[in-house]
Amino acid sequence: MIMPERLKKGDKIGVIAPSSPITEESIETINNSILLMESSGFRIEFGKYVFTNELGYSATAKQKAKDINNMFANKEIKPIFCASGGANSNSTFEYLDYELIKNNPKILCGFSDSTSITNMITEKTGLVTFSGATFKALTSWATPYGYEQVIKRFQE
């Protein structure tokens, strides 16, 4: 198994949307998560297609896979969080560059539909991935539990 590096203050966090896109209805919560993470000493970078809703429910499978591959290829990105749950992340499997992912191990965290991505990446690469808070969930839940657990589990 391949263990990714721990989260450190100052790290740039990548946000992808392998399931549902970030929509206008969730932008306030996403902005709150940005503020929370930036105030904790992290930087945020969104994938090119996280706001794309080309199909009426998400970006295309190729677009979503491109964001995932680009985040793993980007040396500045340390952990990667799925924006939210949703549907259809399994449509990306054939477009993921598993060798690239294996050679650039990073924390990958999400839940719900994103679990299919994390499971497939673990199966194909041996990278340990995580079921946990999505980027949206860091501030959308009634308590700070999700954020506290991310910091507790992923940070040094």
C-alpha positions in Angstrom: 0.0 0.0 0.0 1.1 3.5 -0.7 0.6 6.1 2.0 0.3 9.7 0.9 2.0 12.6 2.7 0.2 14.2 5.6 -1.5 17.6 5.3 0.7 20.6 6.4 -0.1 24.2 7.0 0.6 26.1 3.8 -0.3 23.2 1.6 -2.4 23.9 -1.5 -5.6 21.8 -1.5 -7.1 20.6 -4.7 -10.8 20.4 -5.1 -12.4 18.2 -7.8 -16.0 17.3 -8.7 -16.0 13.7 -9.8 -19.7 13.5 -9.0 -22.0 16.5 -8.9 -20.7 20.0 -9.8 -20.5 23.0 -7.5 -23.8 24.8 -8.3 -25.1 28.2 -7.4 -27.1 26.7 -4.6 -24.0 25.4 -2.9 -21.6 28.4 -3.6 -22.2 30.0 -0.2 -21.2 26.8 1.6 -18.2 26.3 -0.7 -17.1 29.9 0.0 -17.4 29.2 3.7 -15.2 26.1 3.3 -12.6 28.2 1.4 -12.6 30.8 4.2 -12.2 28.1 6.9 -9.3 26.4 5.2 -7.6 29.7 4.2 -7.9 30.9 7.8 -6.3 27.6 8.9 -3.3 28.3 6.7 -4.1 26.4 3.6 -4.5 27.5 0.0 -7.2 26.2 -2.4 -7.2 25.4 -6.1 -10.3 24.2 -7.9 -10.2 21.9 -10.9 -11.1 23.5 -14.2 -14.4 21.6 -14.5 -15.8 21.7 -10.9 -18.5 24.3 -11.9 -19.3 22.7 -15.2 -22.8 21.3 -15.7 -22.5 20.4 -19.4 -24.7 17.3 -19.0 -27.4 18.9 -16.8 -26.0 17.0 -13.8 -22.2 17.3 -14.1 -19.3 17.7 -16.4 -18.5 15.0 -18.9 -16.6 11.9 -17.8 -13.5 13.0 -19.7 -13.6 16.5 -18.1 -13.9 15.1 -14.6 -11.1 12.6 -15.2 -9.0 15.4 -16.6 -9.4 17.4 -13.4 -8.5 14.3 -11.3 -5.4 13.6 -13.5 -4.3 17.2 -13.4 -4.6 17.4 -9.6 -2.4 14.4 -9.2 0.1 15.7 -11.8 0.3 19.2 -10.2 3.3 19.2 -7.8 1.9 22.2 -5.9 -1.3 20.3 -4.9 -0.9 18.1 -1.8 -4.3 16.7 -0.7 -7.3 16.5 -3.0 -10.9 16.8 -1.8 -14.0 15.9 -3.7 -16.3 18.9 -3.7 -19.5 16.9 -2.9 -21.2 13.6 -3.5 -23.7 13.0 -6.3 -23.7 10.5 -9.1 -21.6 9.1 -12.0 -18.1 9.3 -10.7 -17.7 5.7 -12.0 -17.9 7.1 -15.6 -14.4 8.5 -15.2 -12.6 5.1 -14.6 -11.5 4.5 -18.2 -10.0 8.0 -18.5 -8.0 8.0 -15.3 -4.2 7.8 -15.6 -3.5 5.2 -12.9 0.3 5.2 -13.5 0.3 9.0 -13.0 -1.7 8.7 -9.8 0.5 5.9 -8.5 3.6 8.0 -9.1 2.2 11.1 -7.4 0.5 9.8 -4.2 -1.7 12.3 -2.4 -4.5 12.3 0.1 -7.8 11.8 -1.8 -10.9 12.3 0.3 -14.6 12.2 -0.3 -17.7 10.1 0.4 -21.0 9.0 -1.1 -20.6 8.6 -4.8 -16.9 9.6 -4.6 -16.3 6.3 -2.8 -16.3 4.6 -6.2 -13.3 6.8 -7.3 -11.4 6.3 -4.1 -11.9 2.5 -4.2 -10.9 2.2 -7.8 -7.8 4.3 -7.3 -6.8 2.1 -4.3 -7.5 -1.0 -6.3 -5.5 0.1 -9.4 -2.6 1.9 -7.7 -2.3 0.7 -4.1 -2.7 4.3 -2.9 -4.5 4.6 0.4 -7.5 6.9 -0.1 -10.0 8.2 2.4 -13.7 8.2 3.0 -14.3 11.4 4.9 -15.6 15.0 4.6 -16.1 16.5 1.2 -14.9 20.1 0.7 -18.6 21.2 1.0 -19.1 19.2 4.1 -16.3 21.0 5.9 -18.8 23.8 6.7 -22.3 22.4 5.7 -22.8 20.2 8.7 -24.4 21.5 11.9 -21.2 21.0 13.8 -17.5 21.5 13.1 -16.9 17.7 13.4 -16.0 17.1 9.7 -13.4 19.8 9.7 -12.0 18.8 13.1 -11.6 15.2 11.9 -9.9 16.2 8.7 -7.3 18.2 10.6 -6.9 15.5 13.3 -6.6 12.6 10.7 -4.6 14.3 8.0 -2.3 16.8 9.6 1.0 16.2 11.3 
